Amino acid sequence: MNGKRTVMIVAGEASGDAHAAKLVCAIREALPAVRFEFFGAAGPKMRGAGVEAIVESDSLAIVGLAEIGRALPMFLKAKSDLKRAASARKPDIVILVDFPDFNLKLAKSLKKLGFLVVYYISPQLWAWRKYRISSIRKYVDLLITILPFEKEWYSKRGVEHVEYVGNPLANEVRSSRPRGEFCSDHGLDPSRPLVALLPGSRHKEIERILPMMLDAAAELTVKVPKAQFLIAAGSTRARQDIKTILANRVIEHPFKVVEQETYDALNASDVAAVTSGTATLEAGIVGTPMAIVYKSSAINYALLRPLISVEHFGLINLIAGERVATELIQGELTPKSLAAELFRLLEPVANAEMRSKLQKATDKLGAGGASKRAAEVILKLIDRSPSSFLS
């Protein structure tokens, strides 16, 4: 493979943006002699990695049926813009990263136009919406999975081209600073208990979950007066949402807000309250005992809960195969219940027990290098595809 290659890559949320950016770098590193041009739907990390943003995916990170419904014209425009760009630029391959509500529809459109479609970070159909597997069979040429049980699950259901590459977080989630240094940098006392609050990355998640976390922190300080709290924001936009909520509340206890320092924050913390999603896996890899939380609107939960067919919401619990971390979902999430669980986890025996279980669970993810392996299988697919495929 030599000369120039054009790659369309589409991600929609903060975690997908991060994984896609690492994949872009891995593809370039695998073939430094080839000039790659990347374009598509890109968040800040992808743009930083040199992906031309036909659509800035920051605006696509919306949660909730009502919110998605109101944003439907924006999604339709984004899809139209991407189809138009693909038709004009004729990429050698299209890589769709996570974000299934948008990307599965885009896969159908682009496959019908004759493009080679790879899906990286496969949709979690084993958890809900299993009927979507027909779209994977019809419109995806290669499915790349990052969880150890997914390849077998998809293969048993007729998806022929599936590759498991390991988890991109396994060797990439690490702290760059010890607890003492992190605390010193942020005016925290390393000798006092430290609790991390991770309220999610989407606006609506933060809006619904952070106030509950703040109230739980107030409850916890009654039992643990020396407790310190930090709030980890994954992006500038999330930090702004957090600051807005803090500004509109009477705060009796200070909250330190950190941006894009989540791994260091988790490493420095004794316990954490973590919004269900990729962050539960990140906290598990760091080894921070956690309570997993989530709260959606009442209508969203009522509509979506019957579609969910797994025992656990938390990704770290799914990988462990057991309820390692307590899950406080919807009505179970109250300031009192969260404060009680954080208080329990601050107890040394419970804390050490969860750290041990988290280590066993994350050992299943392997030694890392998923981005590199994903790049390799994608490049092999481009190399094998007939030159007439995209003519």
N, C-alpha and C positions, 0 to 999 in steps of 0.2 A: 504494500500500500504506500503510495507516495503522492506528491502534488498537493492538491487542496481538497478538503472534505467539508461539506456543509451539513450541520447537525441542527435539527430543531429540538428544543428541550422545553418542557412545560411543567412547572410546579406552581402550587397555589398557596401554600401555607408556610409558616416560619420553618417548621422542621423539614418540609420538602425542599424549601429553598436552600437550607444548609446542606442537605444530602446531595442535591443536584449540583451545588457549587463544588463540592468535593469530587463528584463524579467528573465534572468538566475538567478539573485540574488533573485527575487521574488519567483521563483520556489523552490530554496533551502530553503528560509525562510518559505515557506508554509509547507514543510515536512523536518524539520531538522534531523529527524531520518533516512531518506533515503540517501544513498550515490548516488549522481548523477554524471554521467560522461558525459560531453558535448564535442562534437567535430563538426567540420564543416568548413564553410568559416567565418573567424573571423577577425575583425579589431582590433585596439589597445585596445579599451575599453572592447570588448568581451574577448580578451586574458587576460586582467587584471582581468576579472571576472572568469577566470579559464577555458575558452573554448580552447580546443586543436585545433590549426589551421591546418587542412589538406590543406586549401588554405588560404593565407593571403589576405583578401579582400581589403586591401588598394589599390592594383594594379587594382582592377576591377572597380573602380569609374571613368568611362570614359563617356564623353558626346559627342554626334554628330555621325551621321551615318558613315561618312568617318573614324572617329577615331575608332568606334566600328568595322568597316570592317577590318581595319588594325590589330586590336587586336583579331580578330576572332580565330586564333590558340590558343591564351592564354585562351579565354573563353571556347573553346572546351576541352582543357586540364584540366581546372578547373572542368568542368562538369564531365569529365571522372574520375578524381581523387576522386570526391565526390561520384559518383556512386560506384566506387570500394570500398571506405571506408564504405559506407552503406552496401554493400553486405557482407563485411568481418565482420562488427561489429554488424549488425542487431539491429539498434536502436529501442527502444520501440515506438518512435514517431519521426517524422521529422517536424521541425518548420521552415518555410520559412518566412523571414521578408522583406517586401517591395521588391524592386529591381526586378520588374516584367519581364523585358526583359530576364533576366537570370533565375529567379526562376520559372516562369511558364513552361519553357522548362524542368527544373529540376523536377518539380512536376509531369509532364507526365512520365518521366523516372522512378522516384522512386515509383509512384503509380502502374505502370506496374510491378514493382518488388515485389509488395505486401505490401508496407509500408503505415503506417497511416500518412497522410499528413495534417498539419495545416498551414494555411496562416495567419500570423499576420501582421497587417497594410495592409489592402486589396488594391489591385491595383486600381488606380483611373479611372476605366473604364467608370464611369459617365462623365469623361472629354474627353476621347478619346479612340479609339480602342475598342469600345463596342463589336466587334466580338469575343474578347478574353473570353467573359463570358462562352462560351462553354467549354473552358479549365478548368475554375473554377468548373463548374458543374461535369465534368468528373473526374478530378484528385485531387480535394481538399475535404477532409472529413469535415473540419471545417474552416470557414472563420471568422476571428476576425477583426471587424472594429473599427476605432477610431474617426470617424467623425459622428456627430449626424444624418445626413440624409442618411448614407450609408446602414444601415440595411434594411430599407424599399425599397431602390432602388434595392438592390440585391434580396430581397425576391420577389419582383414583377416580377423579370426576371428569376424565377425558381431555384434560389440557396436556397436549403432547410435549410442547417445548417449554420446559420449566428448568430454571437453574437456581440453586441455592448458593449464595455467595458469602454467607455469614452476615453478621450485623455490622453496619458501618460505625456504630457507636462503640463496639466492643473494645477497640484499641484507641479510640479517639476521645472518649470521655475521660479526662484526667484533670486534676487540679494542678495549677502552675505555682501555687503558693501554699505554704503550710498555714495552719490555723492562726498561729501567732502573728505572722506577717499580714495575713488578710485582716485580722481584727485591728492591728495597729494602723493599717492603711485607712480603715473606715471608722476609727474612733470607738471601737468595741473592746470590751474587756474579755480576754480569753479565759479568765478564771471563772466567769459567770456563764450560766446556761445560755445557749444561743439557739433560737428557733427560726428556721427559714420558712417563708410563705411563698409558694409558687402559684399564683392565681390564674395561670394560663396566658395565652398569647393573643387571643381574639378579644375584641372589644366587649362583646356580650358576656363572654366567660368572666372577664375581669369585673364587669359591672355587677354580675350576679354573685360571684364567689368571693371576691376580695372583702366586701363588707362583712360577710359571715366569718372570714378569717380574722378580721380586725376585732370583731366582737369576741371570738374565741380567745384571742390574745389577751383581751381585757379580763376574761374569766380566768385564764391561766395565771395571770399575775397575782391574783388573790391567793393562790396556793404557792406560787413560785415568784415572790416579789423581786428577786434578782434576775429574772428572765429578761433577755434581750431579744429583739425581733428585727429581722431584715426581710425585705420584700425583693425578690429577684425578678427583674424585667428582662425579657429576651430581646427587646428592640426598643428604639426610641419612641415609637408609637405606643407600645405597651407602657413604657415609663410615663408618658404623658397621661394615659388613662388612669394609671395608679395615682399620680400626683393630683389629678382632678378629684378623685374620690377622697384622698386624704385631706385636701383643702376644704372639702365640704362637710367635714366631720369635726366634732370636738374630740381631739386626741389627748388623752391623759398620759399615754406612754409613747415615747418616741419610736418611730419606725425608720430604720435605715433602708433607703432604696438604692439598689445597685443595678446597673445595666450591663448586659452581656458579660456577666461574671458568675453565671449560674453554677458552674462546676466548682469554682473556688468557694462560692457561698455555701453550697451543699457540703463540701469537704470540711469547712470550718464549723458547720452547725452540728449540734447534738441530735436534733430531730427536725423533721420538716412536715409541713402540710402541702401536699402536691396535687394539683389538678390532674385528673385522669387524662392520659395521653402519653406521648413520647417521654415527657418529663419523669414519669414514674420509672421508666427503664433507666434514664440517666441517673436518677437518684439511687437506683438499685446498683448500678455499676460503681458509682462513687462509694456506696455502702452506707448511706445515711438512712437510719430508721425513719419511716414515714407513715402518715395517714393519707390515704388516697381519697380525694373528694371530687364531687361533681354536682352541679345543679343547673338544670335547664329550665325553660319556661314550662308551666304545667301542661300546656297543650302539646308542646314538642315531646315531652316525656311520655304523655299518654299515647301519642301516636307512634313513637319510635320504640318504646320498651317492648311491645309484643314481637318486634322484629329481631330482637337480640337473643341469640341462642347459645351464649356461652355462660359458664359459671361465674366468671369474674369480669369486672370492667377493667381493672388495672392491668396494664401490659406486663408488668413485672410478675403479677400473680398468675397470669396465663402461661408465662414461660416457666415459672416455678411449678406449675401444676397443682398449686395449693394456695390458700389464702394466707400468704406471708404477711401482707400489709392489710390492716383493716380498711374496708371501703365504706365510706359514708356518702351515699348517693341520694340525691333528691331530698325526700322528706327525712331521711336519716341524718342529713347534714344540718346540724344546729350548732350554735356557739358552745352550748354545754357539752354535746357529744364530742365535738372536735377537741375542746379543751381537755376533756377527760382522757381521750386517747393520747394526746400529746403529753399529758402529765404521766400517764402510764409508761410511755416510751422513754421518758427522762429517767425512769428508775433503772439503775445500772444493769440488773439482771435481764430485764426485758430488752433493754437497749442492745446488750451484747448478743442475746439470742437472735434478735432480728438481723443484726449485722452478719451473723454466721449464716443464716438462711438466705440472705441476699447474695452472699458470696457463692453459695452452692447454685443458686438460680442463674446468676450471670455467667458462671463457668460454662453453661450450656451454649453460650453464644460464640465460643471459639476465641481465637487469638487476634481477631481483627483482620484488616486488609480487605474488607468487603468492597470498598470503592475501587480498589485496584483490580480485584477479580471481576467486578461488574464491567469495568472498562474493557478488560480483556475479552469477555464473551461478546460484548457489543461490537468491538472492532473485528472479531472473527466473523460475526454475522454480516457486517458490511463487506468484508473481503470475499465472503462466499456468495453474496448476492449477485445475480447476473447483471452485467452492465446495462442490459436493456430494461431492467426492472423499473428504473425511474426515468426512462427516456421520454 
